[in-house]
Amino acid sequence: MGGFRPRAAGGAVTAAPDPDVLPAAARAGVVLAVCSLSVFLGGLDSTIVTIGLPEMGRSLHAGVAGLQWAADAYTVTLASLLLFSGAAADRLGRRGVLQAGLSVFVLGSWLCSVAPSLNALIACRVVQGAGASAMNPAALSIVTSTYADPGRRARALGAWDAAYGLSMVTGPVAGGVLVSAAGWRSVFWASIPAGLAALALTGLLVPDSQGAAPRRPDPAGQALVCVLLAALAAAVIQAPGWGWLSWRTTALFAIAAGALAGLARVEPRRPDPLIELGLFRRPRFSASVVSGVCGIAALAGFGFITSLYLQDVRGMTALRAGLTIGPMPAEMAVCAPLAGRLIARHGTRAPAVAAGIALAASSAALSRLSGDSSTAFLAVAYSLFGIGAGLLSPAVTYGVMSSVPDGRAGVASGINSTSRQLGQCLGVAVTGSVLDGSLHQPIQTGFTAAARGSWLIMAGCGLLVLTAGLAGSRPRPRGRHGCPGLLARRRG
């Protein structure tokens, strides 16, 4: 039966709650709930901070580019270290890496809450991102190794993504309450008790596991990934101020291209590469990664642009802005578990295609926003965007995680998380830069026209999700509970 059970290397459980206390299915559910706290924390931090950006900018005298760095310092660090963390989880033990990540994340959250300046805040966000980089790949690989049956695994991954959707629902409202009551610094406080609770529960309830073939460190590959993402983000964020063809912008793009070329040359020669480029020869794996990057880019751009629009253009308080955004994360939370069930029965094609259509249609509609667009229009457009985001997330996760052996679950979860964080980094950087470069009037009067290009870029991301969904969709998983079996016969 597909529940929680001890397994051989590649997902071997070395410690677990007393088997006499809970049945296997209940133990698996407990592990899923505790591990889902990590993805909840990551989503909560993202949405709460987004709501606080306008007041943060006014308090720290930061422009659009400064706010982009406040958001992207976290995501660039997170994306840069995820692959390393996934490999470390397979090698050192997934529970220990998860606990280390939670500890650093809590420390970073506290440091952000007391940062005295924009530069100090950006530095503290780097610490926070370093901790978060160890949380998701370790927790996701624990969940994947816990659920052996493909049908149960698809449902578990749907619940995992629903936790992210729940954080998206909680974040805007909680952020609005905190910012309205205690200022922008309070948005970082919420992560501290939740992180400490997750740390304690992980030690008490989560079993440890390792990959079948521990991977050796790859410092050269890790350095190249950091240089690639940092240079790319810096080039996109600073280009509106420096000029897209200025020598500084061109140099950063050249550095990013050089790092990418270095990865393509160095990694295939290593016995244990940080990035297994051979995985990208698999159409379903590649399509899932592309969908993840594009979908999360649209989601990150949505949060950044919408928060500025509602507070700086419409003059809403942080609380009212959070409530207005509410239909989007609410639909996301509802649709994620539904997508998991749909994938378990029919595969990823239907949710991926529907997600692409919804993201493209809602973004295209929002490109026609004005300063007095009706609340009903906003609610419908935001709901449609949430439906797309909610349907896409489990399809991406299942597509990536079902493409590799269980012994590489940490690596796959690292790639899955990296693709999402890369999308979030690029989403904020690109949409913010297009907005900044087009904003030639005060933000209150010139925002809607300047943001039109950003919305159209998000619509293009939705079309790419649609195309990737059609190209790489996988047939429904076989196995017990009426599902065909791929995962059950996979070897570590």
N, C-alpha and C positions, 0 to 999 in steps of 0.2 A: 504494500500500500504506500501511496506517496505521502508520507509525512516526514517527520523528523526521525532520523535513525542514524546510528553510527555507520560510517562508510570508510572505505580504504582511502589511501592517499589520493589527493586530488580534491578532497573535501572532507578529509578525515576529522571526525569530531573527537577532540582530546579531552574535553571537559564539558559537562552538561548538567542541567538540573537533575535531581534524583529521579530516575525512571519510574520509581514506585509512587511518586507523588502525582504526576500528571500523565495522561495517555499521550501517545506520540503526536496526534494531531494538535492537542492542546499545547504541548511543548513547542511545536513548530509555530503555532500562533503567537505564543509568548515571545519567541525569538524575533518573529516578523514585526511585532509591535514595538519591541525595544529598538531594533535596528532602524525602523521607520522614523524614530525620533531624530536621527541624524539628517535625513533628507528634509524633515519638517523644519529643523533648525536652519538649514541652508536656505530654504525658501522663505522662512520667516525673516531672516536677516535681509534678504534681497528686497522684499516688499516693504518692510518697515522703513528701511533706509531710503527707498525711493520716495516714500511719502514725506520724509523729512528733508529731502534735498532743497526745496525752495527756501525754507527757513534756514537751513544750513548755509546756503549761499548768501543770504542776507546777513547772517551772524558773522560769517568768516570773510565777507566781502569777496566772494568767489563768483566768477562768471560761468558761462556754460562749460568752457573747457575745464575749469577747476572742479565743477560738479561731475564732469565725466571722469576725471581722475579719482575723485572720491568713490565713485562706483567701480571703476575699472581696476584700481590698484588691488582690490580684493579679488576680482575675477581673473585678472592676469596671473596673479600669484597662484590662485586655485588651479587654473588650467595648466600652468607650467609644471606643477608638482603632482598632478593626479596620476600620471603614468608611473612615476617613481613610487608613489604611495601604493598603487595597485600591485606592483611587483613586490614591494616590501611586505605587503599583507600576505601574499602567497609564500614568501620566504621566511618571514619572522613570526607569523601568526596573526590572523585577522583580528582577533579580539584585542590583542595588545596594541596594534596599530590604531584601531578604533579608539581605544582609551587615550592614547597619546594625542590623537587628533582633537578629541573633545577637550582635553586639558588645555592645549594651546589655543583653541578657539575661544574658550571661556576667558583666558587671560587677554587675548586680543580684543574681545568685546569690552572688557573693563578698561583697557588702555584707550580704546576709541572714545569711551564715554567721558574721559578726562583730558582729551587732546586739546592743547591750548591754541592751536593754529591749524590752517588748512594743510600745511606741509606735515605737521605732526600727525594729523588725522590720517593722511595718506599713508604715512609710515606704519601707523597702527593697523590700518586696514590690510597691509601686507602681512602682518603677524596673524591677524584673524584669518586671512586667506590660506596661510600656511597650515593652520590647524584644520580648517575645513577640508583641505586637500586630502587629508588622511581619513576623514570620516566616511564619505560616501562610497569610495571603492571598497573599503574594508567591510562596511555594513552590507553593501549590495552583494558582494561575493559570499558573505555569510548566509544571506537569504537564498542565494542561488544554490549553494551546496546543501542547504537544509531541505529544499523541496526537490526531490528527485523526479517525481512524476511530471510529465510535461503539462498536463492539464492543470494540476495544482500549482505548478510553477507559474504558468501564465496568469492565473488568478492572484497569486501572491505578488507578482510584479505589478498587476493592476492596483492592488491594495497599496503597494509601495509608492506608486505614482500618485495614488489618491492622497497619501500623506503630504506630498508636495502641494497638491491642489488645496488641501485643508490649510496649509500654511499660507497659501495665496489668499484664501478667504479671511483668515485671521489677521494677516499682516496689515492690509490697508486700514481696517477698522482699529486694530490695536495701535498702529502707528499714529493714526489720527487722534486717538484719545491721548496717547502719551505726549505727542508734540503739542497738542492744545493745552494740556495740563502742566507739563514740565519742561517743554522745549525739546530741541532736536537731540540733545545728548541722551535723553531718556530712551530713544529708540534702541540703543545698544544695551540697555539694562535688561530688557526682556530675555536676551539670549543667555544671561548668566545663570539664573535659577534653572532654566530648562536644560542647559548644558550640564550643570552639576547633577541634575536628576538622571539624565541619560548616562552620565559617567558611572553613577552608583548602580543603576540597573544593569548596565553592561557587565560590570564585574560580578553581579549576583546571578544573572539569569542567562547570559549569552555563552554558548559553548565556543571553544577555540577550534580553529581548523587551519590547515595549510595546503598549499598547492602540491601536486604530485612531484614536480621537478622544480625545486627552488632556483630562482634566477639570481645570477650574480649582478652586482652593481654595475651601472653604466654611466659613469660621471660625464663622459664626453657627450653622450646622447642627451643627458639631462641638461647640461649647459647649453647645448644647441637649441633645445626646446625653449628654455627660458629666454635666450636671446631672440629667437624667432618671434615669440608672442609679445615680448616687451617692445621690441622695435616696431612690430606691426601696429600695435595699439598706440604707441607714441606718435607714429607717423600719421595715423588717421585722425587722432585727437588734435594734434598741433597744426595740421595742414591748413585749416582755415585761417589761423593767425599768421603762420609763416609763409603761406602760399604753397599750392600743390606742386609747383615746379621749382621751389626754392632749393638751394643746395642742402639745407638741413633735412627737409622732407625727403628729397631724393636719396640722401645718404642713409636715412633710416630704412627706406624701402629696400635699398641695396643690401643693407645688413640683414634684413629679414630674408631676402632672397638667397643670400649667401648661406645663412643658417639652414634654410630648407634644403639647399643643394648639399650641404654638409651631411645632413641627416640621411638623404637619399644615397649618399656615397658610403658613409660610415656604418650605418645600422645593419644593412644586409650582410656585412662581413663579420658581425659579432655572433658568437654562438648563442648568447642570450640578449638580444637587442631590446632596448627600451620600448621601441615601437616595432611590432611585428608587421612590416609592410606587406608581407605575403597575405595577411588577412584581407587586405583591400582588393585582392584578386577575386574574392567571393562577392558576387553581385548583391546578394541580400545584405551582407555586412556593410559594404560600401554605401548602398542605398540608405540603410538605416542611419549611418553616420552622417551622410549628407542631409537627411531629413532632420536629424537632431540639431545640427548646426543652424540650418535655415529656420526651423521652427522656434528654437530658443532665441535666435537673433531677432525674429519678429516679436517675440514675447518681451524681450528686454527693451527693445525700442518702444514698444507699446507703453510699458511702465514709465520709462523716462519721459517721453513726449507727453503722455496723458497727465502725469503729475504736474508738470510745468503748465500745461494748458488749463487745468482745472483751478489751480491756485493762483497763477500769475496773470492769466487772461480772464478767467471767470470770477476771480476774487473770492473763491471758496476758502473756508478754513480747512486745515489739514483733516479734521474729523469729517466734515461734509464731503471733502474730496475722496476720502477713503470709502465712505458709504456709497458715493456715486460710482466709483470703480467696482463696487461689490458684485454686480452681476457677472463680471468676467471671471473672477476666481471662483465664484459660487458654481457656475456652469462647469468650470474646469474640474472642481472637486467631484461633481456629480458624474461627469462623463468619463473620468479616468477609470473607476472600477467597472463601469459598463463596457469600456473598451477592452479591459482585461478579460471579461467574460466572452465578448465577441471574438477576441483572438483565440481563446481556448477552443471555441467551436468552429470558427471559419477561417482563421488566419488573419494576417495583418493588412491585407489589401483594402478591405472596406473602411476600417478606421483611418488608415493613412490617406486614402483618396478623399474621404469626407473631411478630414482635417485640413488638407491643402485647399479645398474649395472654400471652407469656412474662413480660414485665415486670409485668403486672397480677397474674398468678397467683403469681409468686414473692414479690412485695411483700405480697400478701394473706396468704400462708403465713407470712412473717416477722413479720407483726403479732401472731402468736400465740407469739412467742419467750418463753421463760422464762429464769431464771438458770442452769438446768441442761439446756437443750435439747441433744439428742444431737449428736455430731459428724457423724453420717450425715445427720441432718436439715439441718444447716447446709450440708454439702457439696452436697446435692441442690438446696436453695433457692438457694444461691449460683451453682451451675452453670446453673440455669434463668434466673437474672437475667443471667448472662453471655451466654447464647444470645440473649436478647432484645436486649441492647445490641450484640452483634456483628452481628446481622442488620439492625438499624436503621441503623447508621452509614453504610454504603455507599448505602443507599436514599435517605437524606436528602441526602448529598453529590451523588449522581447527579441527583436530582430538582431540586436548586437549580441546579447547574452546566449542566444541559442545557436550562434554561428561558431562557437569555439568549444573545445573540450572543457570539462569541469576543472581539470588541473590548471587551466588558464583563466579561471573565473575572475581572479583578481586583476589580471591584465585586461580582460574584456571590460570589466566594470570601470577600470581606469580610462580606457578609450571611450566608453560610453559617457562617463562624467566629463572627460576632457572635451568631447565634441559639444556637449551642452554648455560648458563654461566658455569655450571658444566662441560659440554662438552668442552667449550673453555679452562677452567682451566686445565682439564686433558689432552687435546690435546697438549697444550704447554708443560706441565710438563712431560708427558710420551715421546713424540717424542724428546723433548730437552734432557731428561735424557738418552734415548737410544743413541742419537747422542753423547752426552758428554762421556758416558761410552765406546763408540766404537772408539772414536777419539784419536788415539795413535801417530798421525803425525801432523805436522802443518796443519791448517785448509785449506790452499790453495791446498795441495796435498792429504790429507786424508779424505776430507769431503764427497765425493761422495760415497766411500765405507762405511764410518761410518753411513751415512744417509739411507742406503738401508733398514735397519731394521725399521726405522721410516716410510718410505713409505709403507712397507708391513703391518705395524700396521694400517695405514690409509686405505689400501685396505681391511683389515679385518673389519674395521668400516663400509665400504661400503657394505660388505656382511651381516653384522648385520642389516643394514638399509633395505636391500632387504628382509631378513627373517622376520623382524618386519612388513614390509609393507604387506607381504603376510598373516601374522597371524592376523593383527589387522585392515585391511582395512575396511572402512565403505561404504555401498552402497550410491549411489548418494542421496543428500538431496532433499526431496520433498517439495513442497509448490507452491507458485506463481512462475510465470515465468518458468513453466515446471519442477519444482523440488519438490520431495516428502516431507514431513514435519515432522521433528523431533523437530527442534528448536522452531517452531511456537507453538507447543503444550506442550513445557516444562514449568514447573511451578517453580516459585522462592520458 
